[in-house]
Amino acid sequence: DPETIQDDFEKLFDAISRVTFNRVDRKKIMQIKSVAGNAQEVVELQAPVMAQGNIEDWLLALEIEMQRSVRRECRHCALDTGGVLSEKPMKQFADQYIAQVALLGLQLIWTGDFQNALTRMAKEKDKTVMPQTNKKFLQIMSDLIAVCLQSDLTKLDRTKYETLVTIHVHQKDLFQEVWKKVKDHKVKDENDFEWLKQTRVYWKTETEHAVISIADVDFVYSYEYLGCKERLVITSLTDRCYLTQSQALGMFFGGAPAGPAGTGKTETTKDMGRTLGVCVVVTNCSDQHRFRDMARIFKGLCMSGLWGCFDEFNRIELEVLSVVAMQVESITQAKKQNAKLFLFPGEPVPIKLVPSVGYFITMNPGYAGRQELPENLKVLFRSVSMMVPNRETIMRVKLASVGYSSMDMLGKKFCILYALCEQQLSKQRHYDFGLRNILSVLRQSGANKRAEPPDTDEEMLFMRTVRDMNLSKLTADDAPLFMALLRDLFPKVLEPPKKIYPSLEESTKNVVGRQKLIERDTWMLKVIQLYETSLVRHGF
């Protein structure tokens, strides 16, 4: 009975949570869908898949059909990109397609217009084309931010539009950066490295494939259905990492990002996989891994063409690592020879090799119980060192994606404020001014902006959010210091009034009366702060 496997699709595919069977013939799979809360995203299969016979046979058929269906969506989207803004508004274009295809479409528009602008500027000496293109990108930006401000979006749609904004802020910034270099006569035409090193997305009509080019390496999009996932904010660090990893894959090697915890090594690899439409499987390595376990994972990756990301790879014991080196080397050799089948060490029969396979290892240097990699393994990987990402960029992009239009100025002030807090406030165990806290403040400021009328002053809203979310956890000595910092950074804003919760205050007064307690202002303030903290931290 195929119905019984519904709950297991999540373990087999990256984003398929359920499938829809035909009403009459209960063995025909008609569509695949990704579910989040009460919202869902549905993809119609190009041809129905019959769920009968051996389970592995029809699951493979479903996988092929999923890729064909996503490819069909991409084809429709690519033909549609020419008319965005001129014939149909951006929102209509994005609503028409599933999240990953709408994002691909946005990247196709940007690549096409950018390349066209550079070519026309070089060949026809057209001075107006750069400002026109910039105007178009800004228009797309403001249309997308306007959608993020609607308070009636479903959870999936909110993620979808915030992701579109996240990617497009970066695209718009890149264009302005290159345009500045054009004015300084540093960039001449579309063959300049400043343009070639970017992640560029093309639709090739002759092969009907989406192709992603980074520098001189071209990847064919893999059409894995990815559902509606959040994407990382692209900083210059991410760009550099993409460039190195794509070069490594182009030479049939693996990638090896290394750096301290919390710099986004695994996340960047997953994000790069999403850009190329590949499913990325993450394995957390430990000293319990044996070479047979590793062999099983590598064989699975080769036969399915997925990417494997091995987290904290240098925890594996040295004797296991030297066998792993042989395994990786056999895959590398087979990829270089463009083989369809190859002999994996320890296997009696050759196994299938899908060329899109990739493997990445991440390493945290200098913890106890870590190994230095053996030389014969090091040669098969290209390393990237990851340092702390640029917080201001992340704040700016996230502010845009929750609907703030003065994101540049607020991002700068927010970054300075948290840097000063880290330096000047006392060191307490429960203080956290890191990325996690930053993201929860930004999420909350988005919710506050949507709750207020659209013409409310953004500085006031943002200052109120930062104040209310941090003041309750500061010690008595630090609170005045924090308020002074806030006043210095937001001099135009007078003390913004506290948000009022009439129902909460009413019911607190009733309870106080019933229990014959004495009501004091400072105590009431603490009750409200506790309520606000639980709103943000635990989502009451």
PEGIFEN-V621862 format. One record per residue. RES is the residue in one letter. PHI is phi in whole degrees, -180 to 180 (NA if undefined). NEAR is the number of other ideal C-beta (glycine too) atoms within 10 Angstrom. Layout:
((RES,PHI,NEAR) (RES,PHI,NEAR))
This chain:
((D,NA,7) (P,-62,17) (E,-57,10) (T,-69,7) (I,-91,13) (Q,-47,12) (D,-74,9) (D,-95,9) (F,-60,18) (E,-62,14) (K,-81,6) (L,-94,11) (F,-121,21) (D,-67,19) (A,-136,23) (I,-79,19) (S,-97,17) (R,-143,16) (V,-127,21) (T,-107,14) (F,-91,18) (N,-62,13) (R,-63,8) (V,-85,6) (D,-92,11) (R,-71,11) (K,-106,16) (K,-94,17) (I,-90,20) (M,-99,16) (Q,-145,15) (I,-114,26) (K,-145,18) (S,-116,25) (V,-113,16) (A,-137,14) (G,64,8) (N,-99,8) (A,-104,15) (Q,-146,15) (E,-120,21) (V,-119,13) (V,-120,22) (E,-74,12) (L,-74,19) (Q,-65,15) (A,-133,10) (P,-63,16) (V,-106,23) (M,-86,16) (A,-89,22) (Q,-146,11) (G,81,10) (N,-64,8) (I,-64,11) (E,-67,8) (D,-69,12) (W,-76,18) (L,-69,15) (L,-65,13) (A,-62,16) (L,-65,21) (E,-63,17) (I,-63,10) (E,-67,19) (M,-60,24) (Q,-67,17) (R,-64,13) (S,-70,20) (V,-67,25) (R,-64,18) (R,-62,17) (E,-59,22) (C,-62,23) (R,-63,16) (H,-59,12) (C,-65,22) (A,-63,23) (L,-72,11) (D,-86,17) (T,-64,19) (G,-62,11) (G,-96,10) (V,-68,21) (L,77,13) (S,-76,7) (E,-105,10) (K,-130,12) (P,-67,14) (M,-59,23) (K,-65,14) (Q,-64,10) (F,-62,22) (A,-70,22) (D,-69,13) (Q,-70,15) (Y,-118,18) (I,-69,24) (A,-55,23) (Q,-68,27) (V,-77,26) (A,-61,21) (L,-67,26) (L,-61,25) (G,-61,26) (L,-62,25) (Q,-70,20) (L,-65,22) (I,-60,24) (W,-62,25) (T,-62,21) (G,-61,17) (D,-68,21) (F,-63,22) (Q,-62,14) (N,-60,13) (A,-62,23) (L,-65,24) (T,-66,15) (R,-66,18) (M,-66,21) (A,-77,16) (K,-82,10) (E,-99,9) (K,51,8) (D,-83,13) (K,-79,8) (T,-87,9) (V,-69,17) (M,-66,20) (P,-59,11) (Q,-62,12) (T,-63,20) (N,-60,16) (K,-62,10) (K,-64,18) (F,-64,19) (L,-66,13) (Q,-64,13) (I,-59,24) (M,-57,19) (S,-69,11) (D,-62,18) (L,-68,25) (I,-64,22) (A,-61,15) (V,-67,21) (C,-62,21) (L,-81,16) (Q,-67,13) (S,-91,10) (D,-101,6) (L,-73,17) (T,-74,15) (K,-59,12) (L,-66,20) (D,-65,19) (R,-61,20) (T,-59,20) (K,-61,24) (Y,-73,26) (E,-65,23) (T,-67,23) (L,-60,26) (V,-64,24) (T,-54,21) (I,-72,22) (H,-73,25) (V,-58,23) (H,-64,22) (Q,-62,22) (K,-63,17) (D,-62,15) (L,-61,19) (F,-61,21) (Q,-66,13) (E,-65,13) (V,-68,19) (W,-61,18) (K,-62,11) (K,-69,14) (V,-64,19) (K,-63,9) (D,-86,7) (H,59,7) (K,-95,11) (V,-118,21) (K,-103,13) (D,-147,13) (E,-77,17) (N,-98,11) (D,-74,16) (F,-62,9) (E,-55,15) (W,-90,18) (L,-67,13) (K,-78,16) (Q,-77,22) (T,-82,24) (R,-111,20) (V,-115,23) (Y,-122,18) (W,-110,21) (K,-90,12) (T,-71,10) (E,-67,5) (T,-101,9) (E,54,12) (H,-129,16) (A,-87,27) (V,-120,14) (I,-108,23) (S,-112,16) (I,-127,24) (A,53,17) (D,-106,10) (V,-109,15) (D,-110,14) (F,-115,21) (V,-84,15) (Y,-57,23) (S,-94,21) (Y,58,21) (E,-71,24) (Y,-75,24) (L,-103,23) (G,68,23) (C,-119,23) (K,-110,17) (E,-72,13) (R,-115,20) (L,-71,19) (V,-73,23) (I,-85,23) (T,-107,19) (S,-65,12) (L,-64,20) (T,-61,22) (D,-58,15) (R,-65,14) (C,-65,22) (Y,-58,23) (L,-62,17) (T,-66,18) (Q,-65,24) (S,-70,24) (Q,-62,16) (A,-60,21) (L,-65,24) (G,-64,14) (M,-98,12) (F,65,17) (F,-102,20) (G,-101,23) (G,-109,27) (A,-138,26) (P,-71,25) (A,-130,18) (G,163,19) (P,-65,13) (A,-67,8) (G,79,14) (T,-102,19) (G,84,22) (K,-67,27) (T,-66,18) (E,-61,18) (T,-65,26) (T,-64,26) (K,-63,22) (D,-68,20) (M,-65,27) (G,-59,23) (R,-67,21) (T,-60,22) (L,-96,22) (G,69,24) (V,-108,23) (C,-85,18) (V,-108,21) (V,-102,18) (V,-101,16) (T,-117,17) (N,-88,12) (C,-84,21) (S,-145,12) (D,-74,11) (Q,-88,10) (H,-69,20) (R,-108,13) (F,-67,19) (R,-69,10) (D,-62,14) (M,-64,21) (A,-61,18) (R,-62,11) (I,-65,18) (F,-63,22) (K,-64,17) (G,-62,14) (L,-63,20) (C,-63,24) (M,-79,14) (S,-108,16) (G,75,17) (L,-89,21) (W,-99,24) (G,-112,22) (C,-118,26) (F,-99,27) (D,-81,18) (E,50,20) (F,-63,26) (N,-79,21) (R,-86,19) (I,-67,24) (E,-70,15) (L,-60,11) (E,-66,10) (V,-71,19) (L,-59,20) (S,-70,14) (V,-73,16) (V,-58,25) (A,-59,18) (M,-64,15) (Q,-62,21) (V,-64,21) (E,-63,15) (S,-64,18) (I,-68,22) (T,-58,18) (Q,-61,12) (A,-63,22) (K,-68,19) (K,-65,11) (Q,-85,11) (N,59,9) (A,-78,14) (K,-87,11) (L,-125,10) (F,-154,17) (L,-90,13) (F,-87,20) (P,-53,13) (G,86,13) (E,-107,12) (P,-73,6) (V,-116,7) (P,-65,13) (I,-114,15) (K,-73,13) (L,-127,20) (V,-94,13) (P,-63,14) (S,-78,17) (V,-64,22) (G,-145,26) (Y,-139,26) (F,-132,28) (I,-123,28) (T,-112,26) (M,-133,24) (N,-102,18) (P,-72,11) (G,67,7) (Y,-106,12) (A,-68,4) (G,75,10) (R,-107,16) (Q,-105,15) (E,-80,11) (L,-72,23) (P,-66,14) (E,-59,8) (N,-68,14) (L,-92,20) (K,-58,13) (V,-63,14) (L,-90,20) (F,-128,22) (R,-111,17) (S,-91,15) (V,-129,23) (S,-98,15) (M,-108,19) (M,-109,9) (V,-63,12) (P,-71,20) (N,-78,15) (R,-66,19) (E,-63,17) (T,-59,20) (I,-62,21) (M,-63,24) (R,-61,23) (V,-67,24) (K,-66,25) (L,-62,27) (A,-64,27) (S,-74,27) (V,-98,22) (G,102,24) (Y,-89,25) (S,-92,14) (S,-96,13) (M,-70,22) (D,-63,13) (M,-69,14) (L,-65,24) (G,-60,22) (K,-63,14) (K,-65,20) (F,-63,25) (C,-63,18) (I,-64,14) (L,-59,20) (Y,-71,20) (A,-64,13) (L,-67,16) (C,-61,20) (E,-62,13) (Q,-80,8) (Q,-99,12) (L,-77,19) (S,-69,10) (K,-88,6) (Q,-116,11) (R,-67,5) (H,-91,7) (Y,-78,17) (D,-146,14) (F,-114,18) (G,-91,12) (L,-62,15) (R,-64,10) (N,-64,16) (I,-56,18) (L,-66,13) (S,-70,14) (V,-64,22) (L,-66,23) (R,-62,15) (Q,-66,18) (S,-66,25) (G,-67,22) (A,-63,13) (N,-64,17) (K,-65,21) (R,-70,17) (A,-79,11) (E,-96,14) (P,-62,5) (P,-62,9) (D,-93,6) (T,-64,12) (D,-64,13) (E,-67,19) (E,-60,19) (M,-64,17) (L,-59,20) (F,-68,25) (M,-63,24) (R,-63,21) (T,-62,22) (V,-62,24) (R,-66,17) (D,-68,21) (M,-84,20) (N,-107,22) (L,-62,16) (S,-67,15) (K,-99,15) (L,-80,19) (T,-76,12) (A,-58,6) (D,-75,9) (D,-82,18) (A,-55,15) (P,-61,10) (L,-60,16) (F,-62,19) (M,-65,14) (A,-65,11) (L,-60,17) (L,-60,20) (R,-65,13) (D,-66,12) (L,-81,17) (F,-120,20) (P,-68,8) (K,-72,8) (V,-87,16) (L,-76,9) (E,-50,12) (P,-70,17) (P,-66,8) (K,-70,13) (K,-70,13) (I,-103,8) (Y,-115,15) (P,-57,7) (S,-65,7) (L,-65,14) (E,-65,13) (E,-59,9) (S,-70,11) (T,-63,17) (K,-62,12) (N,-62,10) (V,-64,10) (V,-59,16) (G,-63,10) (R,-65,8) (Q,-92,7) (K,54,6) (L,-98,10) (I,-103,6) (E,-92,11) (R,-123,10) (D,-61,7) (T,-62,6) (W,-68,12) (M,-60,15) (L,-60,13) (K,-64,12) (V,-61,16) (I,-67,18) (Q,-63,16) (L,-62,11) (Y,-63,13) (E,-64,20) (T,-61,15) (S,-70,11) (L,-59,15) (V,-77,16) (R,-79,10) (H,-115,7) (G,59,6) (F,-60,9))
